[in-house]
């Protein structure tokens, strides 16, 4: 599901999450994952108890939220 964050879309996205009850949400980057964690918290959805959030790109931004999103380790191939 695609999400854009803002006052109206936060509530819409949270209601979709509540209706689908996913085990995890994978975000395209850490910034989005951090915003998602904060948004879910506003609506009483606990991370990681109710849903896990995964971020990518390891920018360090994710460390600014509690709890931080999961971060997969990707070993780049040097060519």
N, C-alpha and C positions, 0 to 999 in steps of 0.2 A: 504494500500500500504506500502511496506517495503522501508526504506530509510537508506542509509549509507552516511555520510557526508564527503566531500572532494571536491577539486576544480572542478572536472568533474561532480561528482554526485550532487553537489549543483545546478548547472544549469539544470540538468536533472530533479531533484526533483521539482525545482521551476516551470519548464515548465509543469510538471504533475499537480501541484497545480493550475496553471493558467488555464489548460484545464478542470479540474474537477470542479473547483470553489466550494470547500467544505465550509460549514458553520463553521466547526471546525475540528481540528486535535488533536487526543488524543495521547500523547506520553507515553512511558512506564516508564519514569522517568523525573525528573526535569532537569538533565543535557542535555538530548536530546531535551527537550522543549526549553531550553535556546539557544542551538545551532540553532534549527529550527527558532526561532524568529529572530535571527541575520541573518540567511541565507535568510529568506523571505524578510527582510528589504533591503538586498543587491539588490534584484530584484524588489523593489518598491511595495511589498505586505505588507500592513499595518496590524498590529495586535493591537487591535481587530477589526478595521474598516472593513477590507476585509476578515479576517479569525480569528477565535478564536483558541488559543492554550492552551491545558490542559496538565499539568504535574502531576506525581504521586510521592510519596515517601517523600515529604516535607523535603528535605535535607537542605534547605536554599540556595542552589545554584541558584535557580530560582530568588531570590531577587537581583542577580547581573546583570540582564538584564532589560532593560526598553522597553516596559512595561513587567512586570513579567507575566508568564503564570497563568491561573486560577488554583486554587488548591482545589480539593474536600476535604472536611473533612471526614475522615473515623474514626469512633469510634471503636477501636479494642475491641473484646470481651475478657474479662479476664476469664480464665478458671480455 
